[in-house]
């Protein structure tokens, strides 16, 4: 089996999780890391067994010993970093949210398609065995036609005006951090964009959404009721009701079990769960694919447009959005 030689761009918490996930992937190896600090890059490489450490993101993007790069930088850098790696001829797995807005996402997708390089959003939930099982149950009609979804993802953290979660310049707020999981889950369950979007949000003192609730209606009449928060702890549960049954998914974004019409199923993941997206990218690259079937680029852009629509309803704009025309 040919092993994908991975580079990790960034050295924060999510980069560490992906590095740990690679250890359990038979078709992958961590070859290099890139940071804006030589000392940080070398420390990360030593800890996680990477042979090469780069003191800049640009150096990693052109490393000839790297096949694919996982982008683990803050939201506001995703566009810049992705375009740099595409220009370096690398396959790219970019952490969610894919971009700050749909316009950035469209530019990234266009660049990858023009260059003929692989690109995928790292929505790790979609690759988990439990999530794949949910899709199978829906596609085979086990619960009939899906009619309603309830989904929440909220956690309680202390206010830090300069922290990533609260700084508009860094894309702060609950929606892009955790609400995106709910929006993406609804897209998976109902297979398209909502026909109507209704929402309300509490905008905190730093100008970003600290909690919000949103209701989607689809052309079929199906409904999705969702919420996200950074200042309120919630259950992290997804429940899907169909015409002939239901699926409950505790801790849906990192699920390892389901309740299908009341019957419990276990679907443990390999490694720390991030393993599955790395394996899927490696398998896609081995076939010459330019995107992952689990998270198609057109779907990623569709979700980005829905996120933009929600923020527009709240009057929430980031510096990265530019000025109104």
WOGI-V736528 format. One record per residue. N is the residue number from 1. SS is DSSP state (~ for helix, > for strand, _ for the rest). PSI is psi in whole degrees, -180 to 180 (999 if undefined). OMEGA is omega in degrees with one decimal (* if undefined). Layout:
<<N	SS	PSI	OMEGA> <N	SS	PSI	OMEGA>>
//
This chain:
<<1	_	126	176.8> <2	_	132	-179.0> <3	_	133	175.5> <4	>	128	179.2> <5	>	110	-173.1> <6	>	146	165.0> <7	>	147	176.1> <8	>	124	-178.2> <9	>	107	-172.8> <10	_	155	-174.5> <11	_	23	-178.4> <12	_	-162	-175.6> <13	~	-46	-177.5> <14	~	-32	176.1> <15	~	-41	178.0> <16	~	-42	179.2> <17	~	-42	179.9> <18	~	-39	178.2> <19	~	-41	177.9> <20	~	-38	178.1> <21	~	-36	179.7> <22	~	-29	-177.5> <23	_	-28	-178.0> <24	_	5	-178.3> <25	_	116	-177.3> <26	_	-25	-175.6> <27	_	24	-176.1> <28	>	154	170.8> <29	>	146	176.3> <30	>	115	-176.6> <31	>	-36	-173.0> <32	>	161	175.5> <33	>	148	176.8> <34	>	136	178.4> <35	_	168	174.9> <36	_	0	178.6> <37	_	128	179.2> <38	~	-42	-178.7> <39	~	-42	179.8> <40	~	-42	178.8> <41	~	-44	-178.7> <42	~	-38	178.3> <43	~	-43	178.6> <44	~	-42	179.6> <45	~	-43	178.6> <46	~	-44	-176.3> <47	~	-35	-172.6> <48	~	6	172.3> <49	_	26	175.4> <50	_	137	-177.5> <51	_	-25	-172.6> <52	>	139	178.7> <53	>	129	-178.6> <54	>	139	-178.1> <55	_	12	174.2> <56	_	155	176.1> <57	~	-36	-177.2> <58	~	-37	179.5> <59	~	-39	177.2> <60	~	-39	-176.5> <61	~	-24	-178.7> <62	_	12	179.5> <63	_	119	-176.5> <64	_	-13	-179.6> <65	_	9	-179.2> <66	_	132	178.1> <67	_	-42	-173.8> <68	>	147	-179.2> <69	>	131	173.7> <70	>	120	-177.9> <71	>	116	-173.0> <72	_	28	-179.0> <73	_	171	176.3> <74	_	158	-175.4> <75	~	-44	-171.9> <76	~	-14	-179.5> <77	~	-5	-173.2> <78	~	-45	180.0> <79	~	-55	-177.4> <80	~	-47	-177.8> <81	~	-41	179.2> <82	~	-46	-179.7> <83	~	-38	178.3> <84	~	-43	-178.8> <85	~	-37	175.2> <86	~	-44	178.1> <87	~	-29	177.0> <88	_	3	177.1> <89	_	19	-175.8> <90	_	147	166.0> <91	>	144	-174.5> <92	>	130	168.6> <93	>	107	-173.1> <94	>	126	-179.2> <95	>	149	176.3> <96	_	154	-10.7> <97	_	142	-176.0> <98	_	-42	-178.2> <99	_	172	179.3> <100	_	-26	-179.7> <101	_	174	-176.7> <102	~	-34	-180.0> <103	~	-46	176.3> <104	~	-44	-179.3> <105	~	-42	178.6> <106	~	-39	178.1> <107	~	-42	179.8> <108	~	-45	180.0> <109	~	-42	179.3> <110	~	-39	179.9> <111	~	-44	-179.7> <112	~	-43	-178.9> <113	~	-37	177.6> <114	~	-39	-178.9> <115	~	-14	-177.6> <116	_	29	-179.7> <117	_	159	-179.1> <118	_	141	176.9> <119	>	139	179.4> <120	>	144	171.7> <121	>	135	-178.0> <122	>	69	174.0> <123	_	82	-166.7> <124	~	-29	-179.9> <125	~	-37	-174.9> <126	~	-18	-177.3> <127	~	-8	-175.1> <128	_	146	178.3> <129	~	-38	179.9> <130	~	-40	178.9> <131	~	-41	177.2> <132	~	-37	178.6> <133	~	-40	176.4> <134	~	-46	178.7> <135	~	-41	178.8> <136	~	-45	-179.2> <137	~	-40	178.8> <138	~	-47	-175.6> <139	~	-29	-179.4> <140	_	4	173.7> <141	_	20	-177.8> <142	_	-34	177.8> <143	_	17	-178.2> <144	_	-149	178.9> <145	_	125	176.7> <146	>	130	-177.5> <147	>	-30	179.7> <148	>	146	173.6> <149	>	134	167.3> <150	>	133	-174.5> <151	>	134	178.9> <152	>	150	174.4> <153	>	99	177.2> <154	>	146	176.5> <155	_	160	-177.3> <156	>	121	174.8> <157	_	156	-178.5> <158	_	147	-179.1> <159	_	127	175.1> <160	_	96	-174.5> <161	_	-26	-179.8> <162	_	-3	-178.9> <163	_	161	-177.1> <164	_	-38	-174.6> <165	_	-17	-174.2> <166	_	-4	-176.1> <167	_	116	178.9> <168	~	-33	-179.6> <169	~	-20	178.8> <170	~	10	-179.5> <171	_	34	-176.7> <172	_	168	-179.6> <173	_	161	-176.4> <174	~	-34	-172.6> <175	~	-52	-177.7> <176	~	-23	-178.2> <177	~	-51	-175.9> <178	~	-27	178.0> <179	~	-30	178.5> <180	~	-32	176.5> <181	~	-43	-179.9> <182	~	-47	-179.0> <183	~	-42	178.7> <184	~	-35	179.1> <185	~	-41	177.8> <186	~	-40	177.5> <187	~	-40	178.6> <188	~	-45	-175.4> <189	~	-44	-172.4> <190	~	-8	169.7> <191	_	19	178.4> <192	_	-179	179.4> <193	_	151	177.7> <194	_	149	175.6> <195	_	-31	178.1> <196	>	143	177.7> <197	>	122	176.4> <198	>	136	-175.9> <199	>	165	173.5> <200	>	147	-177.1> <201	>	151	167.6> <202	>	117	176.9> <203	>	123	-175.6> <204	_	-175	-173.5> <205	_	-20	178.3> <206	_	-3	175.8> <207	_	15	176.8> <208	_	163	-178.0> <209	>	121	176.8> <210	>	-26	168.9> <211	>	153	-178.5> <212	>	161	174.4> <213	>	145	-176.8> <214	>	144	-178.5> <215	>	123	177.8> <216	>	137	169.7> <217	>	136	-178.4> <218	_	163	-178.1> <219	_	-30	179.5> <220	_	-12	-173.4> <221	_	-6	178.5> <222	_	154	-178.0> <223	>	145	172.6> <224	>	127	179.0> <225	>	120	-170.8> <226	>	161	175.4> <227	>	156	176.4> <228	>	155	-176.2> <229	>	152	170.8> <230	_	-4	-178.2> <231	>	6	-177.0> <232	_	124	178.0> <233	_	130	177.6> <234	_	-176	-169.3> <235	_	-22	-176.9> <236	_	45	-175.1> <237	>	143	170.6> <238	>	134	176.1> <239	>	129	-178.8> <240	>	123	175.8> <241	>	128	176.6> <242	>	180	-179.7> <243	_	-16	-177.3> <244	_	16	179.0> <245	>	-169	-175.9> <246	>	159	174.6> <247	>	126	174.4> <248	>	133	-175.7> <249	>	96	176.3> <250	>	141	-179.8> <251	_	54	-167.0> <252	~	-32	-174.4> <253	~	-15	175.2> <254	~	38	-168.6> <255	_	144	170.8> <256	_	5	175.9> <257	>	159	179.5> <258	>	158	166.5> <259	>	110	-177.6> <260	>	110	-174.3> <261	_	40	176.6> <262	_	-9	-179.2> <263	>	130	-176.4> <264	>	136	173.7> <265	>	139	176.5> <266	>	133	178.3> <267	_	73	-177.4> <268	_	154	178.6> <269	_	163	177.7> <270	_	148	177.6> <271	_	-132	178.5> <272	_	15	178.8> <273	_	-35	178.4> <274	_	-16	177.4> <275	~	-40	-171.2> <276	~	-38	178.9> <277	~	-35	177.3> <278	~	-43	178.1> <279	~	-44	-178.2> <280	~	-40	177.9> <281	~	-44	178.1> <282	~	-41	178.7> <283	~	-39	178.4> <284	~	-44	179.6> <285	~	-36	-179.2> <286	~	-25	179.5> <287	_	-2	-178.4> <288	_	9	179.9> <289	_	155	-179.3> <290	_	2	173.4> <291	_	169	-179.1> <292	_	136	176.4> <293	_	-30	-178.0> <294	_	-34	-178.7> <295	_	77	-178.9> <296	_	150	-176.8> <297	~	-37	178.9> <298	~	-36	177.4> <299	~	-42	176.5> <300	~	-44	179.8> <301	~	-37	178.0> <302	~	-43	178.5> <303	~	-41	178.2> <304	~	-38	178.7> <305	~	-36	176.9> <306	~	-40	177.0> <307	~	-41	176.5> <308	~	-41	-178.9> <309	~	-41	177.7> <310	~	-48	-179.5> <311	~	-36	178.8> <312	~	-37	178.2> <313	~	-27	-178.7> <314	~	-7	-174.6> <315	_	27	-177.9> <316	_	113	176.9> <317	_	145	176.1> <318	_	157	173.2> <319	~	-35	-179.3> <320	~	-18	179.5> <321	~	-14	-177.6> <322	_	-166	-178.5> <323	_	157	177.7> <324	_	141	177.2> <325	_	999	*>>
//
